[in-house]
């Protein structure tokens, strides 16, 4: 069987899960957990959490940003994102770098500076790594620590918990398609600047997440790198629970809603659905990554969790409730509709926009 005969998550869990303990369905979390108490015999020792990622070269929308500096930020941001998702505080980072012999040394210096930009925001340090000749490529390794009581796994949600997300959604998906279709000149000047600056520092609310986790307020969670819908279905697969999401509570910025007609213009078959239900853009395939995370919080702990986020200059948006039935529902003023599975999949042969248009058809 070829890779495209599988979907990405199925391949990881059914093939790699036979070998890697953390790839198994019931242990599939954002990062690898090392139990220091078991490893070195120190009762009560925190967990060590580490993540490995291999990000492709990504340019930022703002052409004034050095492309190698942003690539460094991106490498560190997406690697540390998984550590943040588990409630850990990032502490260190290493990089395996391949570069051709004629690479300008200043580009490598810029890449390293970008890494340090993100690590400073996370409270971590750049410790070293490896350098080899070859086509430009990076593998980031990040690690952090989390108290035993505070670790956040993909399992753990219970009926009655509130479903929350850590920021506004849909901006990245809209910005990408506006830029890909050369529609920037149709943006309002203020909105154009907002989108131009979006994700210049690609790191989420690291300190807010860690502080909230350390208070024991988060019952489950994960990063939203493949979209919100993936997390909602993870509640089903890992907890045998479901959720009802309040359509009116999905946190989409006014600028994103204001410019949604530009996205509609490049996907006419789904334009009517988006015009009627603009907040459905929150169900995009994860283009706000690595800024956003999804969590569940005990109902009675929600006010404290939201205050903790505000104390750290961030927002925690309450979007729905965990229910006992293993189904993902979207509720508006007049109906509840089942949300079909949809998330980013590197093994999908179909173009992502076409797959998303089919997903939106369920809400027509």
C-alpha positions as CSV (number, residue, x, y, z in Angstrom):
1,X,0.0,0.0,0.0
2,X,1.2,3.5,-0.8
3,X,1.1,6.3,1.8
4,X,-1.8,7.9,-0.1
5,X,-3.8,4.7,0.5
6,X,-4.0,5.8,4.2
7,X,-4.9,8.9,5.9
8,X,-2.1,10.5,7.9
9,X,-3.4,9.8,11.4
10,X,-4.4,6.2,10.5
11,X,-0.9,5.5,9.2
12,X,0.7,6.9,12.4
13,X,-1.5,4.9,14.7
14,X,-1.9,1.6,12.8
15,X,1.6,1.3,11.2
16,X,4.0,3.4,13.4
17,X,2.0,2.5,16.5
18,X,3.2,-1.0,16.2
19,X,6.7,0.3,17.0
20,X,6.5,3.7,18.7
21,X,4.7,3.6,22.0
22,X,3.4,7.2,21.7
23,X,2.0,6.6,18.2
24,X,-0.6,4.1,19.5
25,X,-4.2,5.3,19.5
26,X,-4.5,5.4,23.2
27,X,-1.2,7.1,23.8
28,X,-1.1,9.5,20.8
29,X,-0.3,12.9,22.3
30,X,1.3,16.1,21.1
31,X,4.8,15.3,22.5
32,X,6.7,12.4,24.1
33,X,6.6,12.2,27.9
34,X,9.5,10.9,29.9
35,X,8.7,10.0,33.5
36,X,11.7,11.3,35.4
37,X,10.5,9.7,38.7
38,X,10.6,6.3,37.1
39,X,13.8,7.0,35.1
40,X,16.0,8.3,37.9
41,X,14.1,7.2,41.0
42,X,13.0,10.6,42.3
43,X,9.4,10.4,43.6
44,X,7.4,13.4,42.6
45,X,9.8,14.5,39.9
46,X,8.2,16.4,37.0
47,X,7.7,15.0,33.6
48,X,10.2,15.8,30.8
49,X,8.3,16.5,27.6
50,X,10.0,16.7,24.2
51,X,9.0,17.2,20.6
52,X,10.6,16.7,17.2
53,X,9.5,18.5,14.0
54,X,10.7,19.0,10.5
55,X,9.2,22.2,9.1
56,X,9.4,23.1,5.5
57,X,10.8,26.5,4.5
58,X,8.0,29.0,5.0
59,X,7.9,32.6,4.0
60,X,6.0,35.2,5.9
61,X,3.4,37.5,4.3
62,X,5.4,40.5,5.3
63,X,8.2,40.7,2.8
64,X,10.1,43.2,5.1
65,X,10.9,40.2,7.4
66,X,14.1,38.4,6.4
67,X,13.0,35.1,5.1
68,X,15.6,33.1,7.0
69,X,14.9,34.9,10.2
70,X,11.2,34.0,9.9
71,X,12.1,30.4,8.9
72,X,14.0,30.2,12.2
73,X,11.0,31.5,14.1
74,X,8.8,29.0,12.3
75,X,11.0,26.0,13.1
76,X,11.1,26.9,16.8
77,X,7.4,27.9,16.9
78,X,6.0,24.7,15.5
79,X,8.4,22.5,17.5
80,X,7.7,24.3,20.8
81,X,4.0,24.4,20.0
82,X,3.6,20.7,20.9
83,X,5.4,21.2,24.2
84,X,3.1,24.1,25.1
85,X,0.0,22.0,24.3
86,X,0.9,19.6,27.1
87,X,1.1,22.3,29.7
88,X,4.9,22.2,29.9
89,X,7.2,25.2,30.1
90,X,9.8,25.1,27.2
91,X,13.4,24.9,28.5
92,X,15.6,24.0,25.6
93,X,15.9,23.6,21.8
94,X,18.3,22.0,19.4
95,X,18.5,22.1,15.6
96,X,19.8,19.6,13.0
97,X,20.5,21.8,10.0
98,X,21.3,20.8,6.4
99,X,22.6,23.5,4.1
100,X,24.4,23.5,0.7
101,X,28.0,24.5,0.5
102,X,27.3,27.8,-1.2
103,X,24.8,29.0,1.5
104,X,25.5,32.5,2.7
105,X,26.6,32.4,6.3
106,X,24.5,35.4,7.0
107,X,21.4,33.4,6.1
108,X,22.3,30.8,8.7
109,X,22.9,33.6,11.3
110,X,19.5,35.0,10.5
111,X,17.9,31.6,10.9
112,X,19.5,31.1,14.3
113,X,18.4,34.6,15.4
114,X,14.8,33.7,14.5
115,X,15.0,30.6,16.6
116,X,16.2,32.7,19.5
117,X,13.3,35.2,19.0
118,X,10.8,32.5,19.7
119,X,12.8,30.8,22.5
120,X,13.0,34.0,24.4
121,X,9.2,34.3,24.2
122,X,8.9,30.8,25.6
123,X,11.6,31.1,28.3
124,X,13.9,28.5,26.6
125,X,17.4,28.5,25.3
126,X,19.1,27.4,22.1
127,X,21.5,24.6,23.1
128,X,23.1,23.5,19.8
129,X,22.5,20.7,17.3
130,X,24.1,19.4,14.1
131,X,25.2,20.8,10.8
132,X,25.5,18.9,7.5
133,X,25.8,19.6,3.8
134,X,22.8,19.1,1.6
135,X,19.5,20.7,0.4
136,X,18.2,23.2,3.0
137,X,16.3,21.4,5.7
138,X,15.8,21.6,9.4
139,X,14.8,19.2,12.2
140,X,13.9,20.9,15.5
141,X,14.0,19.2,18.9
142,X,12.5,21.0,21.8
143,X,12.0,20.0,25.5
144,X,10.3,21.2,28.6
145,X,9.1,20.2,32.0
146,X,5.7,20.0,33.6
147,X,4.6,19.1,37.1
148,X,3.0,15.6,37.2
149,X,-0.4,17.0,38.2
150,X,-0.4,19.5,35.4
151,X,0.4,17.5,32.3
152,X,-2.3,17.9,29.6
153,X,-3.1,14.9,27.5
154,X,-5.5,14.4,24.6
155,X,-7.6,12.2,26.9
156,X,-9.3,13.3,30.1
157,X,-12.3,15.3,29.1
158,X,-15.6,14.5,30.9
159,X,-19.2,15.4,30.2
160,X,-20.0,18.8,31.5
161,X,-16.4,20.2,30.8
162,X,-16.3,23.4,28.7
163,X,-14.5,23.4,25.4
164,X,-12.1,26.4,25.0
165,X,-9.7,27.8,22.5
166,X,-6.8,30.1,23.1
167,X,-7.4,32.8,20.4
168,X,-9.2,34.0,17.3
169,X,-9.6,31.6,14.5
170,X,-9.8,31.6,10.7
171,X,-7.4,34.6,10.1
172,X,-4.6,32.4,8.8
173,X,-6.8,30.6,6.3
174,X,-8.2,33.8,4.9
175,X,-4.9,35.6,4.8
176,X,-3.3,32.6,2.9
177,X,-6.0,32.6,0.2
178,X,-6.0,36.4,-0.1
179,X,-2.3,36.3,-0.7
180,X,-2.3,33.2,-2.9
181,X,-4.9,34.9,-5.2
182,X,-3.2,38.4,-5.2
183,X,-6.2,40.0,-3.5
184,X,-4.3,42.1,-1.0
185,X,-5.2,45.4,-2.7
186,X,-8.9,44.7,-2.1
187,X,-8.4,44.8,1.7
188,X,-9.1,47.8,3.8
189,X,-5.8,49.5,4.7
190,X,-6.1,48.7,8.4
191,X,-7.1,45.1,7.8
192,X,-4.3,44.8,5.2
193,X,-1.8,45.8,7.9
194,X,-3.3,43.3,10.4
195,X,-3.0,40.4,8.0
196,X,0.5,41.5,6.9
197,X,1.7,41.3,10.5
198,X,-0.2,38.1,11.4
199,X,2.1,35.4,12.8
200,X,5.3,37.4,12.6
201,X,6.0,35.8,16.0
202,X,4.6,32.3,15.6
203,X,4.2,31.2,19.2
204,X,1.0,30.8,21.2
205,X,0.1,31.8,24.8
206,X,2.9,29.7,26.3
207,X,3.0,31.2,29.8
208,X,-0.8,31.4,30.1
209,X,-1.2,27.7,29.2
210,X,1.5,26.6,31.6
211,X,0.2,28.7,34.5
212,X,-3.4,27.4,33.9
213,X,-2.2,23.8,33.7
214,X,-0.1,24.2,36.9
215,X,-3.3,25.1,38.7
216,X,-4.8,21.8,37.5
217,X,-7.6,23.6,35.5
218,X,-7.1,21.9,32.1
219,X,-8.6,18.4,31.7
220,X,-7.5,17.7,28.1
221,X,-6.1,19.5,25.1
222,X,-3.9,19.6,22.0
223,X,-2.5,22.0,19.5
224,X,-4.7,23.0,16.6
225,X,-2.1,22.6,13.9
226,X,-4.6,20.5,11.8
227,X,-7.7,22.5,12.7
228,X,-10.3,22.7,15.4
229,X,-12.4,19.8,14.0
230,X,-9.6,17.4,14.6
231,X,-9.5,18.3,18.3
232,X,-13.3,17.9,18.6
233,X,-13.0,14.4,17.1
234,X,-10.1,13.6,19.3
235,X,-12.4,14.1,22.3
236,X,-14.5,11.3,20.7
237,X,-11.7,8.9,19.9
238,X,-9.8,9.4,23.2
239,X,-12.5,9.8,25.7
240,X,-15.7,8.2,24.2
241,X,-17.4,11.6,24.7
242,X,-18.6,14.2,22.3
243,X,-19.3,17.9,22.3
244,X,-21.8,20.6,21.3
245,X,-20.2,23.7,19.9
246,X,-22.0,27.1,20.0
247,X,-21.8,28.5,16.5
248,X,-22.2,32.1,17.8
249,X,-19.3,31.6,20.2
250,X,-16.6,30.6,17.7
251,X,-14.0,33.4,18.1
252,X,-13.5,34.9,14.6
253,X,-12.1,38.5,14.4
254,X,-14.2,41.3,12.9
255,X,-11.4,41.8,10.3
256,X,-11.7,38.2,9.2
257,X,-15.5,38.4,8.9
258,X,-15.3,41.7,7.1
259,X,-13.0,40.3,4.4
260,X,-14.7,36.9,4.1
261,X,-16.2,38.0,0.7
262,X,-12.6,37.7,-0.7
263,X,-12.5,34.1,0.3
264,X,-16.0,33.5,-1.1
265,X,-14.8,34.9,-4.4
266,X,-12.3,32.1,-4.9
267,X,-14.6,29.3,-3.9
268,X,-18.0,30.2,-5.4
269,X,-19.6,26.8,-4.8
270,X,-19.3,27.4,-1.0
271,X,-19.9,31.1,-1.0
272,X,-23.5,31.0,0.1
273,X,-22.7,28.8,3.1
274,X,-20.0,31.2,4.3
275,X,-22.1,34.3,3.7
276,X,-24.9,32.8,5.9
277,X,-22.6,31.3,8.5
278,X,-19.3,33.3,8.4
279,X,-18.0,31.8,11.7
280,X,-17.6,28.4,9.9
281,X,-14.2,29.7,8.9
282,X,-13.2,28.7,12.4
283,X,-13.4,25.1,11.1
284,X,-10.5,25.7,8.7
285,X,-7.7,23.1,8.3
286,X,-5.3,24.6,10.9
287,X,-3.8,27.7,9.2
288,X,-3.7,29.6,12.5
289,X,-1.0,27.2,13.8
290,X,1.1,27.4,15.8
291,X,-0.7,30.2,17.6
292,X,-3.7,28.2,18.9
293,X,-4.6,25.4,21.2
294,X,-7.8,23.7,22.2
295,X,-8.5,22.5,25.8
296,X,-11.3,21.3,28.0
297,X,-11.9,22.9,31.4
298,X,-14.1,21.8,34.3
299,X,-17.2,24.0,34.2
300,X,-16.6,25.4,37.7
301,X,-13.0,26.2,36.9
302,X,-13.7,28.1,33.7
303,X,-13.8,31.6,35.3
304,X,-10.5,31.0,37.0
305,X,-8.9,29.7,33.8
306,X,-10.1,32.7,31.8
307,X,-8.8,35.1,34.5
308,X,-5.4,33.3,34.4
309,X,-5.2,33.9,30.7
310,X,-6.1,37.6,31.1
311,X,-3.4,37.9,33.7
312,X,-0.9,36.7,31.1
313,X,-2.3,39.0,28.4
314,X,-4.2,36.4,26.5
315,X,-7.8,35.2,26.0
316,X,-9.5,31.9,26.5
317,X,-12.7,31.5,24.6
318,X,-15.5,29.3,25.8
319,X,-17.0,27.7,22.7
320,X,-19.0,24.7,23.8
321,X,-19.6,21.7,26.2
322,X,-18.5,18.1,26.4
323,X,-21.4,15.7,26.3
324,X,-21.7,11.9,26.9
325,X,-22.8,11.0,23.4
326,X,-19.7,10.4,21.1
327,X,-20.8,12.9,18.4
328,X,-19.6,16.4,17.4
329,X,-22.5,18.9,17.0
330,X,-22.7,22.5,16.0
331,X,-25.6,24.4,17.5
332,X,-27.1,27.7,16.4
333,X,-30.4,29.4,17.2
334,X,-32.5,27.0,15.2
335,X,-30.8,23.6,14.9
336,X,-28.0,21.2,15.8
337,X,-26.1,19.7,13.0
338,X,-23.4,17.0,13.1
339,X,-20.0,18.3,12.1
340,X,-18.3,15.9,9.6
341,X,-14.7,14.9,10.1
342,X,-12.2,17.3,8.5
343,X,-8.6,18.2,9.1
344,X,-5.4,18.8,7.3
345,X,-3.9,15.5,6.0
346,X,-0.5,15.4,4.4
347,X,-1.4,12.1,2.7
348,X,-4.6,13.5,1.0
349,X,-4.2,13.6,-2.8
350,X,-7.2,16.0,-3.2
351,X,-6.4,19.7,-3.0
352,X,-7.1,21.1,0.5
353,X,-9.5,23.8,-0.6
354,X,-11.6,21.4,-2.6
355,X,-11.8,19.1,0.4
356,X,-12.8,22.0,2.6
357,X,-15.6,23.0,0.1
358,X,-17.0,19.5,0.4
359,X,-16.9,19.8,4.2
360,X,-18.8,23.0,4.1
361,X,-21.5,21.4,2.0
362,X,-22.7,19.6,5.2
363,X,-23.8,23.0,6.6
364,X,-25.8,24.2,3.5
